[in-house]
Structure formats: structure tokens, C-alpha cells
Amino acid sequence: MKHEGFLRDILAAPERLAACLDAYGAAPTLDDLAGARRVVMIGMGSSRFAALPATALLRSRGVDAVAELSSTGLPTRPAPDLLAVGISASGSTPETVDALARHRGVSRTVAVTNDPEGALAATADVVLPLHAGIEEGGVACLTFQATLAVLQLLAGHVTGAGPRTDELHPAVDAAAALRVSRGAWLDELADRLATAVATYAIAPAERLSSALQSALMLREGPRLPADATETGDWLHVDVYLSKRPGYTALLFPGSRFDDGVMAYARERGSKIVAIGPARDGAAQHVPLDRADDPLVALLVETGVAELVAAELWRRGVERADPALVP
């Protein structure tokens, strides 16, 4: 992995997202997948993270859908009425290739991958390319964004109710604006997270992928302790940590439980960074264009953690942090 390449990837994200959406706007590839009533999305790491909001959308529309770890010892049983979606940016994740192969010939199989000629694609009836291009930094940021978009489009076609590519396009301009604005907030956020004992990311269930991916970016790039929690569940499982001095969290607003998190933060002096909509009592606010649009937030908000991870990674390399020495 390379921090310079990672930053170039992050800055290229708006144009790569536009390319992905343009490719699907002009192709009928998804039309054949309409009408499925049972769906399993299978992946590891960021690939599974991206499946969580898509399967939540499907369930909200009456489809029996689940996001499954490829490594599970109790996988979903193949069945003729099942749409099995294997997700791997590289197209060669061994666990995912093996998991999708179990469904071949019984379930209908789909590969979502950045390598349409790879091993995962070879096991699938339908291949959905990510059109994300090369990731110079070796970190799944461009492919994560593209996977989110493709799976949202897939879910929309399964139910026949969208989202369509035109509903996702506003995220392109919002992503570009976030990168242009980074001079106003990035250094402050990087300084804050650099001194935190650990950073926690908090997001609503329907966008839990944002918290999971953000925490992963801090672990994978600058190798800093970070973890993720769903907003409502935070009040049951992580609220205890907020009594520790210096508790620091990234909050992706949008949950009806945001006020509960912020009440504890104000009471205990916790440092909460609100990303998108402002929250009373937040130590810092990172604005996001069209943050009231859940699709824009889903596709764009993880760019904040990616940018700060790239900056902290750069700083770590410059001071020869042993955790970053090859």
C-alpha cells in the first residue's frame, strides 16, 4: 500500500463514480435481475460493508435479503429461487469465490467485481463490473464507492422501485465539493484523531457501511485504533466508553437516536465530529453538500475518513512510525 497513491485515488473518486454511473445508465445489464424475492449478498471486508445498505433496502421493500460473510461456517443453502451475489473488488477473494461457487448451478449467481475476467466472474451467470479503475494506493476506496453504487442499482432493479442512476448522480458533485473544501476542516480533524486513544465511527443502521468503512480506513492506512457502531446500538454497547476522558467519535447523522448520543457527549465532554448535518454540542462539524439526501450521504460521507486517513498516513510515514515501516 502507498499513501501517495491512496490520496490520488481519493481525489479521483468523483470522476470514477461518474464513470461507473454512466456505464450503468447506458447498459441494460441489471434488467434481467428484476423480481427476485430472495437475495444473499456475499463478501468480506468492504465488500460486505457495501452489501449492508443494499440488503436493508431490499428488506424494507419485502424482499428476503441478507448480507453474509463469505467465511461463515453456516452459509445460506443454495436454492433455485435464490439470487446469490458474490462481491469482490479484486475478483479473486478466495472465500468469496468459494462461497459463490457453492451456489453455481442451483441458485442464480451474480458477480460484482472490478475484474470481470477474474475467478469470481467465472462462477457467475451475470457479471456486474465496478468500472472503478486502478487503485494506486492498494486500499479499497474507489471500489468501495463503486460497489455501494452498483449494489444500490441492483437493489433498485430487483424491486423495480429504484434508485436509478440519475438518483445517484448528485453524489458526484457532492463528492467533488467535499474534496475542494478539505482545506477548511482536514488539519483540525487530523490533529484531533492523531491524539485520540481510539476513534469510533457511529452511523444509522441503513448506512452502517459508512461507520464500518471509516473505521477500516483509519486501521488500514495509518494503522490507528478505530471501531464502528450503529447509532441506536451505541446507546447499549458503546455509551460506557464515552466516560473515558478524550473519547472521540465520527458521527454520521440521520438516526432518530442521534440526540441520545449527543446528550451523553455533552454531559461527559466527549469529542463528537458531526459529518454532514450539524449537531448541537459537536466538537467539530464537517459539512457535506446535499447531506439530507440519504443516497448522497451513503456514497460521499466516507470520503471524510478517507481524506483524514491519508493525511495521518502521510504524517506517520514522515515521522517513521514503526507501524508503517514495511
Phi, psi and omega in degrees: 000147183227127184290327179294318178293325178299314180296318178298320177299314182300316182290336179276355188303317181300315181290328178290323176296318178300319180296318179297312182295321179297321180296320181277338176290336184256001185236142180270017188307322186281343188299329183288351186260004181293146170093358178297141180251347176226128183223134169238128176252127192239128179190177177235152174056227182302328180297318177287324177306313183294336179284337185299310178293328179293317179289328175297318178298316179299315180297323180295343180251016172091008178266136177283103187223144181215146172261122189240137171293132178299335185272001183300145175274355178232071184285159174300135182286133175301146180202149182298334182266012185254135171261113181257121185246110176269133186236120177204116180301315181289335184080006184224011179303115189302316182299321183284321176300314180295319183295317181289326180299330178297335182270345186297133179088350178238293174282163169278131189246141179229136175249126173250112191203156174272357177236089183290358177251006187275186185295323180294316180300327181293342180265001192249148172284326181229136178245127178246100181289151180274337180054036184268348183076189183276137174263103184295328185278350181075014180244136183283083175247308176297318181288329176296313178302314181293322179296317175306311184296312183295320180290327174295318178295320178299313179299321179296323179284325178300318183266346182072017184238013180080176015284154175257171182300324181293335178282340178267340185300328178301339178294334181298309180293323179295321178294320178295318180296321178301317181290322177296325185277358191298335179297339183275343186222343190292314183298317179299316181293319179297317178299320182295313183285334180295331182259358179286142175296321175203157177243135179247143178243133188232128182213155177294157186306320183287350174230033181301333178305327181295318179290315182297315180292321180297315178297320179297320180299322179288328177284317189282322181277280182281359177060048179254147178297128181202147179211169187229149179215146172285144190302308180296320181291334177306322181292348181248335189236333183244349182304330181298324181292335183292352174280346177287132177302137178084008178307129185229132181215148168266125179250124174259099188294165178136351179268149175290354179260005179304317183299325178295318177298313183292328178298315177295321181298317180293320182293324188253001179071025178290150181263106180250128176256115181272127182249116185103243177295142177289154176226132181300127180096356179292141178288334179206151178232125174253108184287154180222125178300139178055038182294344178281353177267111184302328180290320176297312180302314182303317186275340191247326194295333178292346176301332178297309180295324178297315181295317180288327176296320178297319180293316179292327176296315179301314181297320180296319178296318182296327180264011177058047176303123183303331180291344183251002179281126181301000000 
